[in-house]
Amino acid sequence: MLSEERKARIRNKNLESERVYLWPDNRKLFFSSYLECKDRGFHELIRSGVDVAILDGTPAIIDDDDLIAGRLDFTPKDDAEAEELIKKCSGMGISGTRTHATTHRALDYEKLLKKGINGILEEIYKYQEEIDFKDPDCAEKRVFYKACVDDLKAALRFQKRYYDEATRLYESETNPLRKKELYDMANALKVVPANPATTFREAIQSVWLLQVMLFDIEEAIQPGRPDNYLYPYYKNDIEKGIITDEEVFSLIEDWYFRLDNFYGIKRRAVTSLMVGGRNKEGKPVWNELSYMFVRAIETTGLINPSVAVAYNEFMPDDLLELCLDIIGKGYTKPSIFNDDIIIKGLTDAGVEKEDANYYIHSTCVEITPIGNSNIRVASPYININKSFEQLFNADIESIDTFDKFYCALKSIIKDILKTEISVLQDLLLKIKRYGSLPLASCFVNDCLAKGKDCASGGSKYNFVYPCFPGFINFADSVLAVKKAVYEEKLLTLKELAEALKNNFDAEERLLAYLVNKCPKFGNDNDEVDLYAKDIFNFLKEELAKFGNCIPNATFHPSYFSYLHHGILGAECAATPDGRKKGEALSECLGAVQGMDKNGPVALMHSVSKIPQHYGIGGIATNIRFGKKLMKDNIKEVKAFVKEFMRKGNFEIQFNVIDQDTLIDAQRHPEKYRTLMVRVAGYSDYFINLPLNIQQEIMKRMEHGDI
C-alpha cells in the first residue's frame, strides 16, 4: 500500500490539475503533422502520419511518485504557434485523424500481454504476405496494414524513450527506496510492451503504457477486467516470491491515481474497470485481485476509475459485504451489474457466448464486449418528452380518447427517432469513409484478420446505443394525462396544454394533483409500471428498424445519463408529470427524483417489471440510502442487493450522503473538494457539477429503511 503521505501528495496534484481538449504540446504536434501528411492520399495514412508525429514528439515524463511509467503534460499554456497552426488547418476537415475516437473501447489486453507489440507486428507481416491481389479489398488491406505497422513502430520508440528516462533517473537517484522503484520500473520497460509480459509488474506497465499512447493520440481506452487478465501474472509472481501482496496493491493504487489524473477532476471524462463475473469460458472469476481492486476504491478515494462488479450467484459474500461497506462510507462505488442478465442480452443481440461472458461497462453503464467491439454510446441522446411539446402545439381538438392520445405520441416519437438517427447515420458514414484508428485496431478483433480499421467495419461487433434521459418522466406523464384528462376529467387536453405552456403559473392545485395524486413509476403501481414497460418495448422495436453503413450493425436502447438529463431538461418545456420547464429530466431507470415514496423494495419491484436484458446500451438504477441504514442494517442491504439481482434487474448504484452535507457543500464548496456523488452511471465531485445537476441529486429520495 502506498503511504498516506504519498497518496495525499498525488491526490493534491490531481485536484490541482487542469486540461483542455487538446493540450498545447499535443495540439502543436497534431496540426503541424496534419499539414505535412494531408496529401498522403488515404485517410488511414494521414491518421498514422499524425499518430507517429505525436507519439515521437511526446516526451517521457516520470514523476517522483510514479511506480508505473507513463504521463502526459496537460499544463494549459498560451501558445501563439499552435494558434497559428489551427488557423492554417481551418476548413480542411482534418480527415482521418480524430473522427473515430469513441472513448468506449476495451482492447484485447490478453493479446498484448501474450504477444507484445513485436508479436503483433509479426502477425501483420504474415497477413501482408497472404494478401490476394484478386481480392477487391486488397488495396484497402495494404493501406491499413501499413498504417498499423507505422503506429506500432512508433509505439516501440515511445517505450524506448521511457526505458531510457527510467534508466537515467535510476542512475542519478541517491535515495535507496526510490532507486529500487526506478530499477523495477526500468526493468519492466526494457521488456514491455514490445515483448510478452512475464511478471505482474510488466503486465500492468504494458497495459498502462498502451493506454497512455492511445490517450496521447486522443482515444481513451477502458481498462477492462484486470482481475482476469492480470491474475496469471500475479499468481505466478506470488508463488515464486517475486512480488508481495503489498507491492501488488501499491501498483494498483498507482494505476488508479494515474487513471484519475487522465480522466478525472475538471476534465469531465470517465474511465471504468470491472471485476468478477465470468471469464470467456464461463467460469466464475473471483480472486485476490478482485478484492484488491475493490479495496483500492477506499484507499485512493478518487472519482476515477468507475469500478464495478459483475454480480452472479458465485460472488463471495464477504466481497459483497466489502463493496457495501465502502459504498456506505460515501465512496459511491462499486456499482453492481447483473452478470446473467447482461450475458443474456448480449447473446440475444448476436454476440457469441464466449464474447458475451467477457464484457465491461464502458465508462458509465454501457455494455461492450471486450477486445472485439466498436460501439457508439449515447448516440444520440434523445428526449422523447419533446413529443408532448409537438403534440400540444398541434391541433388536439379531435383527440377525444386516451388511446388516440397515446397513439399520437408514439407516432411523433417515431418521427423524432427518424430525424435524430438520420443525422447520426450521416455521421457514421463520414466516420467509415474518413475515420481511422490503426493503433487501437491492432488490439480489436477481427480488424487484423479482415484487414479493416475499426471505423470501416473491422470489429467483430458494431453496436449503436441511443440514450433516453427522461424516459420515466415520459411514463409518469402518460399516466398523468390519462388520469387527469380522460378518467377524472379535471380539465381538457387543451387546458392542460395551456398550463404546460405557462409552466403551471397560477396552477398550484393542478401541479399538486399531477405530482402527488397521479401514480408514479417506482412505487410498485402496476398501471404506471406497465406503461413504462410498454414504452420500453416500443422503443426497442422501433430501434430494431434502423441500421448503419457497417454491415450487421444494430441499435439498442440505453437508460442513463452523463450530464444530458440536465442539458436536455434545460431545453424542455414543462411535462404532465409535474416537472417544470428547465428542470433536469430523470437520469436513470428508476423513479423520477423524489418520487419513490414507497421505499426501495417497491422501487425494485417496479424496475423488475421491465425486460432489462434488452438494454445492453446501458441501464442505471440509482438509489439513495441514509448513512444510518448502511451502518446499522448492512445484512438487510446485502439481502436487498441479492434480491434486486435475482429479480432480473440490470444494475444498481448508491448514493449514501445526507442532505445537510449537500446543502453545506453548495454554500461552502471550498470545504468539500473531494465530496463524491453518484450522478447517473458515474461518480463526480459534487462541487464540480452544474447547479441543475446538484439540485437533481438533492431531490432524490433518501431512504432510511428497507
Buried (B, 14 or more C-beta within 10 A) or exposed (E): BBEEEBBEBBBEEBBEBEBEEBBBBBBBBBBBBBBEBBEBEBBBBBBBBBBBBBBBBBEBBBEEBBBBBBBBEBEEEEBEEBEEBBEEBEEEEBBBBBBBBBBBBBBBBBBBBEBBBBBBBEBBEEBBEEBEEEEEBEEBBBBBBBBBBBBBBBBBEBBBBBBEBBBBBBEEBEEEEBBEBBBBBBBBBBBBBBBBBBBBBBBBBBBBBBBBBBBBBBBBBBBBBBBBBBBBBBBBBBEEEBBEEEBBBBBBBBBBBBBBBBBBBEBEBBBBBBBBBBBBEEEBBBBBBBBBBBBBBBBBBBBBBBBBBBBBEEBEEEBBBBBBBBBBBBBBBBBBBBBBBBBBBBBEBEBBEEBBBBBBBBBBBBBBBBBBBBBBBBBBBBBBBBBBBBBBEEEBEEBEEBEBBBEBBBEBBBEBBEEBBEEBBEBBEBBBBBBBBBBBBBBBBBBBEBBBBBBBBBBBBBBBBBBBBBBBBBBBBBBBBBBBBBEEEBBBBEBBBEBBBEEBEEBEEBBEBBBEEBBBBBBBBEEBBBBBBBBBEBBBEBBEEBBBBBEEBBBBBBBBBBBBBBBBBBEBBBBBBBBBBBBBBBBBBBBBBBBBEBBBBBBBBBBBBBBBBBBBBBBBBBBBBBBEBBEEBBEEBBEBBBBBBEBBBBBBBBBBBBEEBBEBBBEEBEEBBEBBBBBBBBBBBBBBBEEBBBBBBBBBBBBEEB
